[in-house]
Amino acid sequence: MPKYYSETFERIPEEKRNRILSVAITEFANRGFTSANTNVIAQKAGISVGSLFKYFETKEDFFLTAVGHGINQLEKTLETVLTEQNDLFGKIESILRIIQTHSRENQDIIRLYNEMTSEGNSDLIRKLSSELETVSAKVYTSLLKNAKKQGIVSKEVDERIFAFCLDNLFMTLQFSYATEYYKERMRIYLGEGMVGNDEKIVQGLMKFIRRALSKD
């Protein structure tokens, strides 16, 4: 992602940067971009509002930096999966398991991502989707293209369409472990007894994905 912060922000200690962004993620996730108050964020982070706006020119820049910080944490975790000596299905299964763990442990980050997708500011959405989704679109499309060449999946599979479907599945799964609305959807569709059964959910999703990509 491009940098939306000043050199001054880069020069402060890492612990302080992480503290500011952690507070920002929580506030933006729980109150939304419009309602989140930068005065409150500055107070909770232990800095002055003046300092905050030396680090970020606008509230929008602050929001974009917080989103980027949160999403980068998940992407770093997923990078290890992409370098695994696994076939396409092995990598997808690893990603599903990481999503389950990461989403429970980092609910504010996932709620922030959800807030981003529902934000009414069209310019903000355009910036975020272009910067955040382009990378994953290329990765998933490339994985599927290679799997086709290796004969792992059907040659009839349109890698772009399926990459889009796969990413939507991942995104919905993240929200289902972190946001109240999507948690309730999971309960309705799966039943109360299935919600905590991570293994059964992974196996069910893998059956669905394998059949969708099957050569038969």
N, C-alpha and C positions, 0 to 999 in steps of 0.2 A: 504493500500500500504506500502511496505518497505520504510524505510527512506533513502533518497538519499542526505541528508544534514548533516552537522556536528553539534556537540553539541553547538558550538559557535553560530550557526544560531538559535538554540532553545533558547539561553539565551538572545538574543536581544529583545527589546520591541515588543509586538505584532503589534503595529501600524507600526513599521519599517519593520517587516517581511511581513505584508500585502502590504505595499507600494512597496517593491521590487518585490513581486510576481505579483502584479497588473501590474506593468510596463512590467515585463517579459511576462505575458500573452498577452498583447497588441502587443509587438514586435514579439513574436513567431507566433502569430495569423496572423499578417499582412505581415511578411517577410519570415515565414517558419523557420524550424530548421537550415537549412544550411546557409541561408542568414542573419539571425538575428545576430546582433553584440553585444557581451557582453560588450564592451566598451561603446556603446551607452546606453545599459540598465543600466549600473552602473551610468553613468552620469545623466540620467533622474531620477534614484531612489535616487540620492544624496549621493552615496557612491563611494569609490574607487574601481578600478578593483581588487586591491590586497585584499580588504575586501571580495569582491564577491567570490574570489577563496579560501578564508578561510572558507566560508560557503558551497561551493560546489566544489568538487575536479575537476569536468569536466563540460563542457558545456552540455553534455548529462544528467548528474545528475541534473543540473539546470532546464533543459527542463522537465525532469520527475517530478520534484517537482512542477513546475508551472502547468503541466497538472493535477497532483494529486490534487492540491489545487483547481483548477477550477472545476473539476468533483465532488470533495467532497462537494462543495457548492450545486450542484444540487441534489446529493444523500441525503444530510441532509433534503432538502425540500421534497424529495420523501418518506423518512422514515416515515413522518407523515401520508402519504396516506396508507402505508402498515399496520399501526396500527389502521386505521379507522374501525368502526363497519359497514363495507359495504361488499356486495358480490363481486365476481370477476369483474362484469361489472361496478359496482359503483366505484371500485378502478381504473379500466382502464380509466373511464371517468375523474376521478380526475387527473390522471397522464397526460392525454391529455391537460387538462386546465392549469395545472402547466407548461407543456412544452411551451404552447403558450405564457404565461406571462414571464416565466424565459428566454426564448430564445430572446425575444424582449429586455428585460432589461439587458441581459448579453451577448451581441453579440460577444464580444471578446473571451469569454470562449467557446462559441459554435464554433466559427471559429477556435480556437485552437484545439478543438476536431476534427474538419474536417481536419485540417492540419495534425493532428496525423494519421488519417486513410489513408492519401495519401502520407505520408512520405516514402522516398525511402530507408531508413536505416532499413534493415530487422531485425537486432538485437533489434533495438529500438521498432519496431512494435511488436515483439514477447514479449518483456517485458511488454509493455503497454497493449496489448490485454489480456495477461494472468492475469494481476493484476486488470484491470478495468472491463473486461467483465465477469469473472468467477462469481463475486458476483451477478450481475444482472441476469445471466443465471440461477443460483440456485434459486433466488427469484421468477422469472417468472415461472419456471418449477414447483416450489412448489405450487404457487398460482393455477396453472392449474390442478395440481394433486389433490389438495384439492377440487376444484370445481367439478371435476369428481366424487369424493367420495360423495359429497353432492348432486349429480344429477343435478347440474346447467348446465353442458355442456355434450355433447355427450361422451359416453364411447369410441367411435371410435377415438376421438381426440388423436393425438400423442403429449403429452405435450412438449417434447423436440423440435420437429419441429415447433410447434406453438409458443413456447417461442422465438425461433430464429426469426420467422416472426414478432412477436409482437415487439421485440426489434428493428428490422430493420425499422418497421413503426415509432416507437418513434424517432429513430435516424434521419430518413429522414425528419420528421416533424420539429425537432429542426433545421436542416440545412435550411429548407424552410423559416424560420423566421429570419435567421441570415446571410446567405451567398448569394452573388449575383447570383451565378449560380442556386442554388436551389430555390431562390426567383423567378427567371425567369421561371423555370420549373413549379412552382406553378401557375404563371400567364397563361402559355400556356395551362396547363391541366384544370384549374378551371375557367379561364376567369378573366378579370380585376375586375369585380364587386364582385367576391367571395373572393378575397384575404384578405380583411379586415373583412370578416364575420366569426368571430371565432365560433359563436354558430352553424352556418350551417355546418361548417367544422367538428366540434366535433360530431354533430348529424349524419352526413354522415358517418364518420369513425365508430361510434358506431353501426350503422346499418350493416355495412360491417363486423365488428368483431362479432356481435351477430349471424349473419347468418353463418359465418364461423364455429362458435362453437355450432351451433344449434343442439338440439337432434332430430329434425324432419328430 
